[in-house]
Amino acid sequence: MSEKSKVHIFGNLYLADPSFVLPDNELGYANELLNLIRCADGEQPERKIEDSQVLLDWNLDRAFERLQEKEFAWWEERGVTRPKEYLVRPSGSTNAAVACHLYNPTFATDDPCGGETEDLSSPSIVQLNRAGFSTENNCLLFDHIARRDISAHCKDAYPEDLLDIYEEFTFTLRAAMKAKVEICWGANVRQRMLKKLDLKPLRLWNEFMGLTLYLELTPDKTSLKRFIIFVAHPQRFMYVKSDGERAQAWRRRFGISQDLALDLAARLSGIKIPPRFYELDPRLLQNLCRPRHLTTKKDAWTGQAMAQLKKAFPDANLSTETSHRVKPTKEDKTALQNVFQALEKLGPDKLNQTVNMLNMEDDKFLRHRRLQKIVDYWHGLEGLSYAFIPNAKKHIHHLQATKTQVTGYLSDSLRMELQESDCWDWEDLPTPIIDFIGAQDGLKFRKRKIMCRSDLEVAFYLLQRCEGNPQVLDILTLAFTVLTAYGWWIARSRKSPVDSALILREHPYDVMSRKCSGCRKEHLDDPFAYWSKFDPSLYIFWYCFRSNCGRPECQAKNVRLVPFDNLIKYSRASFPDLQMKSLDRFDRWFLLRPEEFGLLPDMIQVQCQGKGCGETKLVKSRWTAHNPPRFVIAVHGCTKCLKKTNWIPFGFPILHSSNLCTLWKRFHEHPGFDITGYPRRPDIYFDKSLTVGGRVAALIEAQRLVEIDNLTKQKRKEP
């Protein structure tokens, strides 16, 4: 499009005539806002009369001193003394052309008493300077919350009356500054600005298509006061640690939009900035590693701030635990090494030769494929770490497998120099990492991908390899912690004595959706579901946790991870459980024999329990030896609703076969006791006033009494 066909918007910004490019339903609104912009071009926006006297003699230093006094008094009322030196003053002139609006200063600094926003020991400020936004380039830099603190705590713990103190200073500063362009960095600032101001969104076109420019109007709504541009926080781009293919792709995806927004700000304000900084500039890559003495000091500053917050907000959800270790056991390490070595010994030729061995008796192909998936996972995680973790190569362990070197797992505890950042949201996570998480079958809930931070925090707990509190971790650290813990988890070894009785199965039986047997809430899917070789419909669970499933709210003990679908049969991984049939094993002891039925029917009509179905059919009766007897319900397929459901008779007490199966298992698990060697005593089996141990003792005593009776009878028969 020629320059002649473009119209002047503001400053150095020229765009195509909106009447040629915008649809009719947007054109009227856009022209209305453009008229307000033209009214303000080259003019100082009028201020409210009540503000004019305040701003006439407004002085930044005096205003900042008042903020210090008010804020100090607020904390003092709650029994907390917080350093005034940790309040950070804006940098630059109120006459600057551009205002850079950040959220709050953190402890990522060489000196927490540094005093000003433009602190070049802060990685975020260094990045802003390199991108062209500094006091030397006619910019004013200030924080929404002036207190140096942990950003997540400012957002979650600070009450509104405290925020009012900070925002009174911030919005008075905004009223006094002359900048026509204000850049708001990060989601936290965006949230507060949209909450406090009535901004008018203007969707742009031409090369700025996809961007939304927000307009802050004068109090009388007749002219533009300021342009507001929302951009990503600098910390988002500190994830980029290399010039690798993935890092470059990520920079193209997110850097282009960031550069476009900043170019818009530069054109509107008339300042000069480096072109395509976030997409291409090598200066974006920063070495964030700090000397140990500074890291130690930072930990001390953070700890002091935490103690102050805990006293001021005793009920707030705060944590002093900042550990993000992943602690594999010695067995975990050995198991992973065995995976690499087993695949190396197998070799690609041997793997291909097993491709036609897809049967339940010989599942070598599926087992080899499992090994390959685990190895591929660790290589993929290694590649991500090189792109997004500082100094990752120092922390990669190398495994010696047969004759070649196999790389592929991170250090035994994730003590990498992952910087604590201000990026906490799922949307701030680099796309390659999101895609990598989504590709893992075992990082899903009932086949649903992890798509938010809360899901990632739940996974952190459920994997039970992670230490600490996930809520205090930035999103990148949290993601890599979960990914590393998951890598150890999928490589864990199986019980070799039982392994020969198990098989893997093809899709859709290769992955199992699970739940906790205690709290009944969904758990992470099993990415390598094992089934019984003797009964391929019997899912095998591996672990019985002594504690809960990992969720903080789960109060159960000794839980198991069982199929989410109640219709799927399951068993623990033990030979006796795998070999015994699930129903026939207790029939002779818990159920009535046909000659004991009396008036009970041999055949009985049952009804499908599918919603709205009502189908009925005759089935062979199975009655327990309770008093009175109960009909044993079972699951059958229904030809009408095409579902597998319970079928229940009319007018008879019922009991599910799973209850009998559980009771049989509990008897069977009692040390040194075999129920089949004792009298058949249903009155003892089902006596709920006794524990299983008590019932075992009763059966042993019943056996002793029977033996005494038999001995007495035998003596009477003797001459």
Wavefront OBJ file of the C-alpha trace (Angstrom):
o trace
v 0.000 0.000 0.000
v 1.403 3.439 -0.937
v 2.201 6.065 1.679
v -0.414 8.348 0.132
v -3.188 5.929 0.984
v -2.186 5.895 4.665
v -3.602 8.238 7.293
v -1.833 9.755 10.272
v -2.944 8.230 13.578
v -0.628 9.738 16.201
v 3.073 10.541 16.531
v 4.930 8.588 13.856
v 2.169 6.026 13.375
v 0.532 5.835 9.949
v -2.005 3.187 8.979
v -4.318 2.503 6.062
v -7.579 4.383 6.004
v -9.824 2.253 8.241
v -12.771 2.773 5.897
v -10.949 0.567 3.366
v -9.921 -2.271 5.686
v -12.340 -2.528 8.611
v -15.755 -4.193 8.420
v -18.809 -1.993 8.866
v -19.569 -3.341 12.345
v -16.127 -2.146 13.580
v -15.678 1.004 11.518
v -18.016 3.278 13.483
v -16.414 2.438 16.835
v -12.884 2.804 15.407
v -13.650 6.228 13.868
v -15.071 7.415 17.173
v -11.828 6.536 18.984
v -9.666 7.941 16.169
v -11.444 11.289 16.496
v -10.600 11.344 20.208
v -6.969 10.578 19.360
v -6.794 13.398 16.815
v -8.166 15.826 19.394
v -5.258 14.989 21.673
v -2.482 14.989 19.067
v -0.089 17.760 20.005
v -2.217 18.925 22.931
v -1.828 18.502 26.695
v -4.899 16.655 27.996
v -6.994 18.666 30.408
v -7.130 17.463 33.973
v -9.950 17.482 36.452
v -10.275 20.752 38.386
v -9.937 18.977 41.726
v -6.647 17.421 40.540
v -5.106 20.608 39.188
v -4.203 22.087 42.578
v -2.652 18.806 43.694
v -0.577 18.470 40.540
v 0.407 22.109 40.401
v 2.977 21.731 43.174
v 3.304 17.942 43.013
v 6.796 16.730 43.742
v 7.958 13.144 43.250
v 10.317 13.116 46.223
v 7.730 14.472 48.648
v 5.066 12.104 47.322
v 7.411 9.164 47.758
v 8.172 10.196 51.346
v 4.428 10.269 52.090
v 4.119 6.792 50.604
v 6.917 5.551 52.866
v 5.232 6.985 55.959
v 1.765 5.624 55.137
v 3.030 2.202 54.157
v 5.301 1.912 57.215
v 2.396 2.852 59.513
v 0.128 0.250 57.885
v 2.574 -2.562 58.631
v 3.273 -1.197 62.121
v -0.421 -1.436 62.994
v -0.134 -5.179 62.356
v 2.915 -5.587 64.558
v 5.390 -5.746 61.688
v 8.335 -3.486 60.982
v 9.330 -3.581 57.333
v 12.358 -1.683 56.003
v 11.531 1.642 54.394
v 14.648 1.111 52.278
v 12.826 -1.723 50.483
v 10.416 0.792 48.950
v 11.680 1.549 45.461
v 11.443 5.009 43.912
v 10.522 5.576 40.230
v 13.375 6.321 37.831
v 13.350 9.059 35.215
v 11.465 12.260 34.595
v 7.721 12.842 34.658
v 8.271 14.690 31.355
v 9.456 11.478 29.645
v 7.786 10.384 26.404
v 7.220 6.776 27.497
v 6.252 5.305 30.866
v 7.276 1.713 31.663
v 4.894 0.320 34.266
v 6.122 -2.825 36.095
v 4.491 -4.745 38.942
v 6.926 -4.760 41.878
v 10.661 -4.988 42.582
v 11.886 -8.416 43.700
v 14.972 -9.714 45.477
v 16.725 -10.453 42.175
v 19.170 -7.637 42.857
v 22.626 -7.041 44.262
v 21.310 -4.530 46.787
v 17.693 -4.557 48.050
v 18.194 -1.000 49.327
v 19.175 0.186 45.855
v 16.377 2.692 45.925
v 15.276 3.091 42.280
v 13.373 1.069 39.704
v 16.165 1.296 37.136
v 18.483 -1.112 38.950
v 20.928 -2.612 36.457
v 21.653 -5.558 38.758
v 18.069 -6.694 38.100
v 17.826 -9.024 35.060
v 14.419 -7.587 34.130
v 15.701 -4.015 34.063
v 18.774 -5.062 32.079
v 16.478 -6.583 29.457
v 14.347 -3.423 29.286
v 17.478 -1.332 28.797
v 18.712 -3.572 25.989
v 15.287 -3.395 24.343
v 15.592 0.405 24.298
v 13.505 1.408 27.319
v 15.685 3.317 29.751
v 15.859 6.719 31.398
v 18.558 7.629 28.877
v 16.056 7.032 26.077
v 13.413 9.370 27.493
v 11.532 6.774 29.570
v 10.045 6.859 33.064
v 10.228 3.514 34.919
v 8.043 2.787 37.952
v 6.459 -0.105 39.846
v 2.774 -0.560 40.581
v 3.657 -1.796 44.074
v 6.768 -0.052 45.359
v 7.567 -2.640 48.065
v 10.391 -5.084 47.282
v 8.848 -8.509 47.875
v 7.971 -11.857 46.303
v 5.601 -11.011 43.438
v 3.279 -13.955 44.054
v 2.765 -12.787 47.643
v 2.046 -9.223 46.553
v -0.657 -10.593 44.296
v -2.168 -13.188 46.628
v -1.579 -11.899 50.177
v -1.696 -8.095 50.041
v -5.216 -6.878 50.990
v -7.005 -4.146 49.078
v -6.473 -1.454 51.732
v -2.698 -1.983 51.458
v -2.883 -1.960 47.666
v -4.810 1.314 47.926
v -1.781 2.933 49.589
v 0.539 1.897 46.770
v -1.989 2.703 44.061
v -2.687 6.154 45.494
v 0.962 6.985 44.808
v 1.012 5.140 41.474
v -2.078 6.808 40.044
v -1.034 10.243 41.303
v 2.280 9.696 39.524
v 0.394 8.683 36.392
v -1.712 11.839 36.611
v 1.431 13.962 36.894
v 3.462 12.343 34.116
v 3.237 13.708 30.574
v 3.909 10.456 28.733
v 1.345 9.760 26.041
v 2.422 6.111 25.902
v 2.414 3.750 28.873
v 3.769 0.209 28.494
v 2.438 -2.216 31.110
v 4.743 -5.207 31.564
v 3.182 -8.491 32.685
v -0.166 -10.016 33.577
v -0.233 -8.639 37.135
v -0.087 -5.021 35.971
v -2.627 -5.744 33.250
v -5.059 -7.180 35.800
v -4.852 -4.163 38.131
v -5.072 -1.616 35.313
v -8.138 -3.202 33.760
v -9.720 -3.372 37.204
v -9.033 0.263 38.089
v -9.452 2.060 34.759
v -12.170 2.263 32.132
v -9.991 1.651 29.086
v -11.255 1.670 25.515
v -9.831 -1.114 23.313
v -8.943 -0.343 19.704
v -8.120 -3.341 17.518
v -5.456 -2.321 15.009
v -4.982 -3.318 11.378
v -2.307 -3.518 8.675
v 1.064 -4.628 10.043
v -0.311 -4.295 13.587
v -3.206 -6.651 13.000
v -3.759 -8.801 16.075
v -2.694 -6.074 18.514
v -5.112 -4.183 20.713
v -4.256 -0.615 21.671
v -6.025 0.621 24.814
v -7.056 4.235 25.244
v -7.272 6.023 28.578
v -9.535 9.028 28.119
v -9.716 12.366 29.900
v -12.255 12.602 32.735
v -14.829 14.263 30.474
v -14.350 11.485 27.832
v -13.761 14.076 25.109
v -10.098 13.431 24.367
v -7.290 10.944 24.721
v -5.213 11.086 27.873
v -2.809 8.236 27.178
v -2.192 5.084 25.138
v -1.887 1.879 27.174
v 0.012 -1.056 25.649
v 0.115 -4.409 27.433
v 3.159 -6.613 26.794
v 4.672 -9.758 28.300
v 6.839 -9.487 31.397
v 10.613 -9.502 30.735
v 10.930 -12.707 32.744
v 9.061 -14.626 30.044
v 11.985 -14.149 27.686
v 14.592 -15.150 30.239
v 13.577 -18.733 29.553
v 15.516 -18.526 26.293
v 19.010 -19.844 26.960
v 20.336 -20.842 23.574
v 20.135 -20.294 19.829
v 18.921 -23.834 19.227
v 16.088 -24.689 16.875
v 13.435 -24.885 19.597
v 14.555 -21.656 21.222
v 14.492 -19.866 17.859
v 11.006 -21.188 17.112
v 9.809 -19.988 20.493
v 11.314 -16.541 19.927
v 9.594 -16.315 16.549
v 6.251 -17.175 18.076
v 6.341 -14.861 21.102
v 9.097 -12.428 20.166
v 7.380 -11.161 17.035
v 4.244 -10.068 18.912
v 6.361 -8.471 21.672
v 8.471 -6.589 19.136
v 5.360 -5.462 17.286
v 3.816 -4.016 20.454
v 7.034 -2.220 21.400
v 7.461 -0.893 17.863
v 3.950 0.510 18.160
v 4.931 2.233 21.419
v 8.050 3.682 19.793
v 6.113 5.069 16.821
v 3.454 6.638 19.015
v 6.017 8.239 21.341
v 8.726 9.107 18.816
v 11.621 7.301 20.533
v 14.065 4.963 18.772
v 14.499 1.315 19.833
v 16.460 -1.657 18.400
v 14.403 -3.466 15.733
v 13.211 -7.046 16.333
v 14.987 -7.273 19.677
v 12.910 -10.129 21.104
v 12.897 -12.124 17.894
v 16.527 -11.870 16.792
v 18.803 -9.789 19.021
v 21.536 -11.971 20.622
v 21.625 -9.616 23.620
v 18.334 -11.113 24.800
v 20.246 -14.134 26.106
v 21.383 -13.390 29.644
v 23.590 -15.256 32.051
v 21.469 -15.137 35.189
v 23.838 -17.173 37.329
v 24.797 -15.251 40.436
v 27.755 -15.731 42.768
v 27.024 -17.972 45.725
v 27.341 -15.119 48.234
v 24.615 -13.163 46.407
v 22.360 -16.221 46.246
v 22.831 -16.712 49.986
v 21.961 -13.080 50.635
v 18.900 -13.314 48.417
v 17.678 -16.349 50.359
v 18.123 -14.383 53.592
v 16.191 -11.366 52.255
v 13.410 -13.628 51.026
v 13.248 -15.461 54.358
v 12.982 -12.213 56.296
v 10.193 -10.981 54.035
v 8.369 -14.284 54.466
v 8.551 -14.058 58.261
v 7.155 -10.524 58.155
v 4.272 -11.583 55.923
v 3.450 -14.577 58.108
v 3.131 -12.330 61.133
v 1.005 -9.778 59.292
v -1.162 -12.410 57.560
v -1.202 -15.507 59.824
v -4.029 -17.099 57.827
v -2.515 -16.490 54.395
v -1.341 -19.429 52.305
v 2.370 -18.669 52.411
v 5.297 -21.035 52.522
v 8.955 -20.697 53.438
v 9.669 -23.866 51.464
v 11.261 -22.961 48.163
v 12.790 -26.340 47.446
v 12.041 -27.856 44.071
v 14.046 -31.008 44.436
v 13.211 -34.209 42.714
v 14.542 -37.042 44.826
v 14.712 -40.363 43.013
v 15.524 -43.404 45.087
v 18.565 -45.554 44.501
v 16.239 -48.085 42.854
v 14.929 -45.358 40.512
v 18.431 -44.573 39.302
v 19.234 -48.242 38.782
v 15.942 -48.781 36.938
v 16.611 -45.926 34.529
v 20.124 -47.127 33.846
v 18.742 -50.609 33.175
v 16.296 -49.149 30.640
v 19.101 -47.530 28.650
v 21.268 -50.632 28.836
v 18.424 -52.984 27.869
v 17.576 -50.948 24.790
v 21.240 -50.726 23.815
v 21.592 -54.515 24.042
v 18.400 -54.974 22.060
v 19.513 -52.802 19.142
v 17.284 -51.529 16.316
v 17.577 -54.700 14.213
v 16.363 -56.918 17.033
v 13.522 -54.514 17.754
v 12.284 -54.727 14.156
v 12.433 -58.535 14.149
v 9.804 -58.649 16.898
v 7.260 -56.596 15.002
v 5.113 -59.632 14.135
v 5.036 -60.983 17.686
v 1.884 -59.133 18.710
v 0.078 -61.660 20.882
v -0.757 -61.939 24.542
v 1.643 -64.793 25.193
v 4.612 -62.959 23.776
v 4.547 -59.187 24.166
v 8.224 -58.542 23.495
v 7.463 -55.925 20.866
v 5.368 -53.862 23.269
v 7.966 -54.189 26.007
v 10.704 -53.043 23.639
v 8.550 -50.156 22.548
v 8.104 -49.159 26.190
v 11.885 -49.023 26.631
v 12.208 -46.910 23.493
v 9.555 -44.464 24.705
v 11.332 -43.998 28.033
v 14.683 -43.362 26.364
v 13.101 -40.984 23.838
v 11.437 -39.137 26.700
v 14.732 -38.465 28.459
v 16.418 -37.358 25.238
v 13.506 -34.982 24.608
v 13.738 -33.590 28.128
v 17.462 -33.145 27.666
v 16.855 -31.103 24.515
v 14.351 -28.873 26.293
v 16.748 -28.317 29.162
v 19.480 -27.110 26.794
v 17.064 -24.568 25.313
v 15.432 -23.224 28.465
v 17.609 -23.973 31.520
v 20.769 -21.997 32.254
v 23.958 -24.088 32.298
v 21.971 -27.271 31.671
v 24.973 -29.101 30.241
v 26.653 -28.958 33.632
v 23.792 -30.918 35.130
v 23.277 -33.662 32.566
v 24.426 -37.081 33.662
v 25.846 -39.552 31.172
v 25.079 -43.233 31.363
v 27.483 -45.856 30.081
v 25.477 -48.498 28.276
v 27.400 -51.446 26.881
v 29.776 -49.894 24.317
v 28.211 -46.539 23.570
v 27.457 -43.499 25.646
v 23.802 -42.828 26.296
v 22.811 -39.414 27.582
v 19.470 -38.554 28.892
v 18.618 -37.737 32.443
v 18.867 -34.704 34.660
v 20.660 -34.582 37.986
v 19.184 -36.520 40.889
v 17.822 -33.341 42.416
v 16.683 -30.444 40.312
v 18.996 -27.896 41.917
v 19.597 -26.237 38.628
v 19.972 -22.538 38.431
v 16.382 -21.996 37.418
v 15.866 -18.379 38.314
v 12.879 -17.456 40.450
v 10.899 -15.314 38.065
v 7.734 -13.289 38.022
v 6.169 -15.620 35.434
v 3.653 -17.802 37.216
v 0.899 -18.390 34.692
v 0.489 -21.350 32.362
v 0.352 -18.934 29.432
v 3.923 -17.838 30.217
v 5.271 -21.355 29.690
v 7.209 -21.780 26.418
v 5.181 -23.610 23.782
v 7.722 -26.449 23.253
v 7.401 -27.338 26.931
v 3.586 -27.242 26.778
v 3.667 -29.495 23.717
v 6.109 -31.873 25.403
v 3.899 -32.145 28.493
v 0.826 -32.713 26.334
v 2.535 -35.546 24.438
v 3.018 -37.667 27.580
v 0.281 -40.258 28.165
v 1.114 -40.382 31.870
v 0.761 -36.611 32.353
v -2.953 -36.649 31.626
v -6.092 -37.002 33.698
v -8.514 -39.446 32.063
v -6.860 -38.749 28.679
v -7.219 -34.980 29.251
v -4.027 -32.962 28.776
v -2.640 -30.694 31.461
v -3.749 -27.255 30.304
v -3.378 -24.982 33.354
v -1.094 -24.317 36.293
v -3.448 -25.925 38.832
v -3.259 -29.226 36.897
v 0.534 -29.002 36.937
v 0.509 -28.442 40.702
v -1.712 -31.508 41.175
v 0.724 -33.560 39.077
v 3.557 -32.273 41.290
v 1.821 -33.817 44.316
v 0.682 -37.040 42.641
v 4.108 -38.013 41.315
v 5.381 -38.256 44.924
v 8.973 -37.670 43.818
v 8.868 -33.910 44.393
v 9.726 -32.080 47.579
v 8.402 -28.686 48.590
v 5.404 -26.558 47.775
v 4.558 -26.108 44.074
v 2.770 -22.832 44.764
v 6.056 -21.038 45.465
v 7.657 -22.112 42.178
v 7.638 -20.067 39.001
v 6.000 -21.829 36.071
v 9.231 -22.949 34.362
v 10.697 -24.448 37.535
v 7.394 -26.173 38.281
v 7.215 -27.639 34.771
v 10.755 -29.030 34.801
v 10.267 -30.401 38.315
v 7.185 -32.320 37.187
v 8.846 -33.501 33.969
v 11.912 -34.784 35.803
v 9.844 -36.559 38.461
v 7.703 -38.126 35.731
v 10.822 -39.390 33.981
v 11.923 -41.254 37.093
v 8.412 -42.563 37.643
v 7.920 -44.149 34.202
v 11.318 -45.853 34.376
v 10.667 -47.515 37.738
v 11.282 -51.243 37.845
v 8.643 -53.964 38.042
v 8.591 -56.981 40.322
v 10.571 -59.574 38.413
v 8.907 -62.678 39.993
v 5.500 -61.538 38.691
v 6.680 -60.075 35.394
v 6.265 -63.323 33.467
v 2.566 -63.407 34.389
v 1.899 -59.964 32.893
v 1.423 -58.554 29.415
v 1.191 -55.158 27.764
v -1.663 -54.551 25.327
v -2.202 -52.408 22.256
v -4.403 -49.306 22.026
v -6.904 -48.624 23.572
v -5.691 -50.829 26.428
v -2.170 -49.392 26.567
v -3.129 -46.484 28.847
v -5.304 -46.729 31.969
v -7.240 -43.871 33.546
v -6.971 -44.221 37.303
v -8.297 -42.902 40.596
v -7.289 -43.089 44.235
v -9.004 -45.920 46.104
v -9.258 -43.628 49.136
v -10.450 -40.164 48.105
v -11.813 -41.503 44.759
v -10.396 -38.518 42.866
v -8.746 -38.897 39.481
v -5.041 -39.661 39.339
v -2.522 -39.406 36.530
v -3.069 -42.020 33.827
v -0.905 -45.135 33.758
v 1.086 -44.770 30.491
v 2.135 -48.445 30.467
v -0.868 -50.467 31.640
v -0.104 -54.095 32.501
v -2.687 -56.894 32.346
v -2.859 -60.448 33.606
v -1.533 -63.045 31.175
v -4.130 -65.527 32.455
v -7.009 -63.033 32.209
v -6.225 -60.156 29.798
v -9.248 -58.208 31.089
v -7.681 -57.982 34.572
v -5.718 -54.743 35.088
v -2.729 -55.004 37.420
v -1.948 -52.169 39.800
v 1.571 -52.006 41.177
v 1.681 -49.908 44.275
v -0.147 -49.703 47.565
v 0.914 -46.398 49.097
v 1.339 -46.415 52.847
v 0.097 -42.852 52.931
v -2.390 -41.066 50.674
v -2.353 -40.677 46.900
v -0.366 -37.452 47.098
v -3.192 -34.921 47.078
v -2.935 -32.718 50.190
v -6.663 -33.109 50.832
v -6.621 -36.935 50.662
v -6.880 -38.292 54.221
v -6.829 -41.987 53.309
v -4.050 -44.438 54.125
v -2.745 -47.495 52.277
v -4.369 -46.385 49.040
v -4.157 -48.043 45.637
v -4.388 -46.569 42.160
v -7.293 -48.440 40.583
v -9.110 -48.037 37.236
v -11.370 -44.989 37.088
v -13.975 -47.112 35.314
v -15.702 -49.239 37.948
v -16.446 -51.914 35.341
v -12.777 -52.756 34.819
v -11.525 -55.621 36.962
v -8.205 -55.180 38.697
v -5.799 -57.039 40.939
v -2.537 -56.459 42.710
v 0.678 -57.808 41.220
v 1.028 -61.126 43.055
v 0.995 -64.681 41.717
v -1.825 -65.939 43.976
v -4.104 -63.080 42.939
v -3.272 -63.480 39.267
v -3.813 -67.232 39.173
v -7.016 -67.491 41.185
v -10.279 -66.859 39.371
v -12.102 -63.850 40.640
v -15.471 -65.503 41.410
v -15.137 -69.284 41.663
v -12.581 -69.110 44.447
v -15.106 -68.137 47.142
v -18.307 -69.727 45.790
v -17.922 -72.941 47.823
v -17.528 -71.026 51.057
v -19.545 -67.806 50.862
v -22.483 -68.889 48.672
v -25.384 -71.248 49.256
v -25.294 -74.552 47.435
v -28.354 -75.437 45.303
v -29.571 -77.937 47.895
v -29.553 -75.128 50.482
v -31.754 -72.736 48.485
v -34.995 -73.851 50.138
v -37.719 -71.497 48.873
v -35.234 -69.252 47.062
v -35.637 -69.329 43.240
v -33.033 -71.036 41.045
v -33.686 -68.481 38.284
v -34.554 -64.852 38.918
v -35.589 -61.830 36.868
v -33.151 -58.899 37.022
v -33.321 -55.387 35.577
v -30.644 -53.335 33.830
v -29.635 -50.272 35.847
v -28.673 -48.207 32.806
v -30.221 -44.754 32.893
v -33.716 -44.902 31.423
v -33.240 -48.489 30.191
v -35.388 -50.871 32.278
v -34.499 -53.992 30.249
v -35.094 -57.280 32.138
v -33.925 -60.879 31.772
v -33.736 -64.193 33.654
v -30.394 -65.218 35.150
v -29.144 -68.069 37.282
v -29.391 -67.210 40.972
v -26.366 -66.871 43.230
v -27.212 -66.431 46.921
v -24.883 -65.631 49.778
v -24.977 -67.606 53.020
v -26.002 -64.505 54.964
v -29.041 -64.637 57.215
v -31.194 -63.717 55.357
v -29.477 -64.635 52.057
v -28.549 -61.890 49.597
v -28.583 -62.021 45.821
v -25.102 -61.573 44.339
v -25.367 -58.956 41.622
v -22.976 -58.953 38.699
v -22.232 -56.838 35.641
v -23.797 -57.864 32.316
v -23.949 -56.275 28.898
v -27.314 -54.893 27.824
v -28.539 -55.313 24.256
v -30.878 -52.354 24.636
v -28.722 -49.558 26.083
v -25.477 -51.205 24.886
v -23.811 -50.618 28.251
v -22.338 -52.860 30.911
v -24.245 -52.236 34.134
v -25.415 -53.931 37.300
v -28.547 -56.109 36.966
v -30.667 -56.093 40.112
v -33.705 -58.258 41.081
v -36.957 -56.962 42.538
v -37.682 -57.341 46.251
v -34.522 -59.151 47.390
v -31.536 -57.929 49.422
v -28.424 -57.638 47.263
v -24.637 -57.703 47.548
v -22.034 -56.960 44.890
v -19.567 -59.724 44.051
v -16.692 -57.272 44.614
v -17.575 -57.194 48.318
v -17.189 -60.963 48.521
v -13.963 -60.794 46.545
v -12.568 -58.207 48.964
v -13.549 -60.265 51.998
v -11.939 -63.359 50.488
v -8.734 -61.430 49.876
v -8.651 -60.182 53.455
v -8.967 -63.728 54.765
v -6.354 -64.887 52.279
v -3.911 -62.150 53.328
v -4.002 -63.115 56.994
v -0.576 -64.662 57.820
v -0.541 -68.436 58.109
v -4.274 -68.836 57.575
v -6.030 -70.824 54.824
v -9.789 -70.505 55.033
v -10.309 -73.688 53.042
v -8.831 -75.757 55.896
v -11.458 -74.694 58.420
v -15.183 -75.343 58.910
v -17.605 -73.607 56.564
v -19.151 -71.085 58.930
v -21.016 -68.274 57.121
v -22.191 -66.969 60.506
v -18.528 -66.213 61.275
v -17.535 -65.070 57.772
v -20.131 -62.299 57.738
v -20.089 -61.318 61.429
v -19.482 -57.566 61.227
v -19.070 -57.297 64.997
v -15.693 -58.998 64.549
v -12.647 -57.802 62.684
v -11.147 -60.122 60.090
v -8.565 -61.103 62.676
v -11.366 -61.861 65.120
v -13.171 -63.974 62.545
v -9.963 -65.902 61.849
v -9.597 -66.578 65.572
v -13.241 -67.699 65.711
v -12.720 -70.112 62.802
v -9.600 -71.537 64.433
v -11.517 -72.001 67.660
v -14.416 -73.582 65.757
v -11.958 -76.009 64.172
v -10.551 -76.859 67.614
v -14.036 -77.520 68.976
v -14.889 -79.714 65.987
v -11.747 -81.727 66.580
v -12.659 -82.159 70.255
v -16.173 -83.279 69.311
v -14.810 -85.781 66.814
v -12.375 -87.101 69.397
v -15.168 -87.465 71.960
v -17.393 -89.305 69.485
v -14.540 -91.617 68.573
v -13.915 -92.481 72.218
v -17.591 -93.289 72.750
v -17.523 -95.766 69.883
v -14.565 -97.604 71.313
v -15.483 -100.748 73.310
l 1 2 3 4 5 6 7 8 9 10 11 12 13 14 15 16 17 18 19 20 21 22 23 24 25 26 27 28 29 30 31 32 33 34 35 36 37 38 39 40 41 42 43 44 45 46 47 48 49 50 51 52 53 54 55 56 57 58 59 60 61 62 63 64 65 66 67 68 69 70 71 72 73 74 75 76 77 78 79 80 81 82 83 84 85 86 87 88 89 90 91 92 93 94 95 96 97 98 99 100 101 102 103 104 105 106 107 108 109 110 111 112 113 114 115 116 117 118 119 120 121 122 123 124 125 126 127 128 129 130 131 132 133 134 135 136 137 138 139 140 141 142 143 144 145 146 147 148 149 150 151 152 153 154 155 156 157 158 159 160 161 162 163 164 165 166 167 168 169 170 171 172 173 174 175 176 177 178 179 180 181 182 183 184 185 186 187 188 189 190 191 192 193 194 195 196 197 198 199 200 201 202 203 204 205 206 207 208 209 210 211 212 213 214 215 216 217 218 219 220 221 222 223 224 225 226 227 228 229 230 231 232 233 234 235 236 237 238 239 240 241 242 243 244 245 246 247 248 249 250 251 252 253 254 255 256 257 258 259 260 261 262 263 264 265 266 267 268 269 270 271 272 273 274 275 276 277 278 279 280 281 282 283 284 285 286 287 288 289 290 291 292 293 294 295 296 297 298 299 300 301 302 303 304 305 306 307 308 309 310 311 312 313 314 315 316 317 318 319 320 321 322 323 324 325 326 327 328 329 330 331 332 333 334 335 336 337 338 339 340 341 342 343 344 345 346 347 348 349 350 351 352 353 354 355 356 357 358 359 360 361 362 363 364 365 366 367 368 369 370 371 372 373 374 375 376 377 378 379 380 381 382 383 384 385 386 387 388 389 390 391 392 393 394 395 396 397 398 399 400 401 402 403 404 405 406 407 408 409 410 411 412 413 414 415 416 417 418 419 420 421 422 423 424 425 426 427 428 429 430 431 432 433 434 435 436 437 438 439 440 441 442 443 444 445 446 447 448 449 450 451 452 453 454 455 456 457 458 459 460 461 462 463 464 465 466 467 468 469 470 471 472 473 474 475 476 477 478 479 480 481 482 483 484 485 486 487 488 489 490 491 492 493 494 495 496 497 498 499 500 501 502 503 504 505 506 507 508 509 510 511 512 513 514 515 516 517 518 519 520 521 522 523 524 525 526 527 528 529 530 531 532 533 534 535 536 537 538 539 540 541 542 543 544 545 546 547 548 549 550 551 552 553 554 555 556 557 558 559 560 561 562 563 564 565 566 567 568 569 570 571 572 573 574 575 576 577 578 579 580 581 582 583 584 585 586 587 588 589 590 591 592 593 594 595 596 597 598 599 600 601 602 603 604 605 606 607 608 609 610 611 612 613 614 615 616 617 618 619 620 621 622 623 624 625 626 627 628 629 630 631 632 633 634 635 636 637 638 639 640 641 642 643 644 645 646 647 648 649 650 651 652 653 654 655 656 657 658 659 660 661 662 663 664 665 666 667 668 669 670 671 672 673 674 675 676 677 678 679 680 681 682 683 684 685 686 687 688 689 690 691 692 693 694 695 696 697 698 699 700 701 702 703 704 705 706 707 708 709 710 711 712 713 714 715 716 717 718 719
